[in-house]
Amino acid sequence: MDLPPVVALEFGTTKVRALVGEARDDDHLMIIGLGESPARGIRKSEIMDFEGALECARIALHNAEENGNVAIKQVHLLVSGSHIRSLVNRGSIPILGRGGEITREDIEHVMDTARAVNLQGDFEVLHSICQHFYVDDQSRVVNPEGLEGAKLAVDMLMLYGARARLRNLVKVARSVPVDVQDVAFSGLCAALAVLSQEEKSQGALVIDLGGGSTSYVAYAGNAIAAAGAFSVGGDHLTNDLARGLQITLPQADRLKESLGSAMVDLANRAQRVELGAETAGRSRSVRLGDVQQITYLRMEETLNLVREQIEQQDLLHYLGAGVMLTGGGAYLKRITELAERVFNLPCQLGKPRNVSGLATATDGPEYAAAIGMLRYAIRTSRRPARRAGLLSWVETIMGRL
């Protein structure tokens, strides 16, 4: 089935990004268009100024249209932020009649039962992901259809977010105006972009280091075992440098990109770095060791936040394929070295797989989430029943605007 180009729209803390892709043979993805705008009115991946965010979205989509020579009418929206949470809910049903043989209808019934979770507060489910089935006392059944038993159960990972914040993102996109076809968690999309099937089977942790938030997804036993997000990102690191060194935010941002390191270079820590004057005032210098120490402490804290969540679910020893880092923060010098120390696992930069086209978008880990959103959109477009459910979700969450 030939599919039209699909578009991923991402409201990041530092950039609003639109990416256009086409499906090719063998699950290959071709990136044909890219548009970006410096973010305004967005903080921690959440809308703070509607008009500012709307203007950024229009610029990014217009640039993507010109860049890809396409007319964009529909988008697939990435969401992140600390309001994204997860829980595992188990549903179970008795198997009645037919000699206890489990049918497809039984499987659908037990999955619906597991999805029927009562969320405390004004939240909306984004994804319900099947982890493992149980037939009587037999655990981790991959496909129970045709087996016999008295009881069928399933563990379902539910990813959900604050309804108002999700509505605001969708409302901005619709005001461009474009139709929102789908909404997906950016951490899940980053994992879809960079992990192979073998790595999922071995177990892997993907950490997406964004400008305003950090998302993670862990695979264990060939299933998504954990996912979540924190409102800690690259802007925290910039603020730390500005406050710790008593410099301006623009100076801190330049220092982070040019000299920041996730590990301290002990041999050169006394070296002084000239900052230059922001205006007509005097220039000044700072110690390289101070820059790197501040950077190290913030990144160690960020990675430890993820480790604590993984440890709570006893998943570290299941991560045979190690850790992959995506997002703009993955460019920080020696970040993989620090991650290996924090998790005591091999770590590498996560680069999108089975993708070609614009080199700017296909080579860098900062585009992993958007590329994964395109892949997610293409796969769901090939499943009509699932597709209808997603469209219904968008209509439900928005109500009558």
C-alpha positions, 0 to 999 in steps of 0.5 A, a space after each residue: 500500500 502506497 502511503 502519502 508523506 507523513 509529518 511529525 511535529 515536535 514542540 521542544 523547549 529550544 526548537 519547534 521541529 517539523 519532519 516529513 517522511 515517506 515509507 519505502 520498501 522493507 520498513 525503510 524511511 526516507 526523510 524528504 523535508 525539514 523545518 525548524 524554528 527557535 522555540 518561543 512560548 514553550 517551556 518543558 515541552 508545554 505551552 506557556 504562550 499560545 500565540 508564540 508557540 503558534 507562530 513557531 509551529 507555522 514557521 516550522 511547517 512552512 519551512 518543511 513544506 518548502 524544503 520538502 516540496 509538499 503541502 502539509 495538511 496533517 501532522 502527528 504530534 510528539 508529546 513529552 514533559 514531566 506530566 507523562 507518567 506510567 503504570 502497569 495494570 493487570 487484567 484477568 478473566 475466566 475462560 468459560 466453555 470450549 474445553 478451556 481453549 483461549 480464543 482471540 475474543 478472550 485475548 481482546 476481552 482481557 486486554 480491554 479489562 486491563 485498559 479499564 484503569 481508573 486514573 486519579 486526576 485529570 489524565 488521559 491515556 496515551 498508550 496502552 502497551 501489552 507486556 505479558 500474558 499469564 495462563 493460570 500459573 504459567 507466566 510470560 506467555 507470548 501468545 496464549 491463543 489456542 492454549 488451554 486454561 481456567 484463567 487468562 491475565 495480561 499486564 498492560 503498561 499504561 502511558 498517560 498525561 495531563 489532559 489540559 496540557 495535551 489539549 493545549 498542544 493539539 489546539 496549537 497545531 490545529 490553529 495553524 491550521 493542520 489536522 492532528 492525526 495522532 499523538 505519541 510519547 516522544 520517549 517511545 518514538 525515540 526508542 522506535 527510531 534507534 533500537 533493532 529487534 535484537 536489541 529489544 530482545 536483549 533488553 535496552 534503555 533509551 534516554 532522550 536528553 531534550 532541552 527541557 525534559 528527559 524521557 526514557 523507555 526500557 525494553 526487557 523480555 522483548 517488551 516495554 517494561 518501563 517509561 517516563 519523563 522528568 522536567 530536567 533538560 539542557 536548559 537546567 544545565 545552562 542555568 546552572 552554569 549561569 548561576 554558578 559562574 555568574 555569567 549571562 545565559 547566552 554565555 552559559 549556553 555557548 560554554 555548554 556547547 563548546 567546553 561542557 563535558 560530562 566528565 572533568 578533565 583533571 589534567 586541564 582543570 586549572 586552564 582559564 577560558 576567556 568569555 569575551 564581553 557581552 556588551 561594552 563591559 570588560 571581558 572575563 575568564 572562568 576555570 575550565 574545571 569549574 565549567 566541567 564540574 557544574 556540567 558533570 554534577 547536573 548530568 550525573 543527577 539527571 542520569 541517576 533520576 532515570 537509574 532510580 526508576 529502573 532500579 525500583 522495577 528491578 530492570 538493570 540486569 535485564 538490559 543486555 544491549 545497554 543504554 542508548 542516548 538520544 536528543 540534543 543532550 547526547 552531543 555533550 562531550 563524554 556523556 556516554 562515558 558518564 552513562 556507563 559509569 552511572 548504569 554500569 552498562 555499555 552506552 552509545 549514541 542512538 542514531 536512527 536506523 533504516 532511514 535516509 534522505 536529508 543528512 541533517 536529520 538522519 545522522 543526529 541523535 537529536 532527530 531520533 524522536 521525530 523520526 520515530 514518530 514518522 515510523 510510528 505513524 506509518 505503522 499505525 496507518 497500516 492498521 485501520 482498526 487501531 487508526 480509527 481508535 487514535 483518531 477517536 482519541 484526538 477527537 475525545 481529548 479535544 472535545 468541541 474547540 
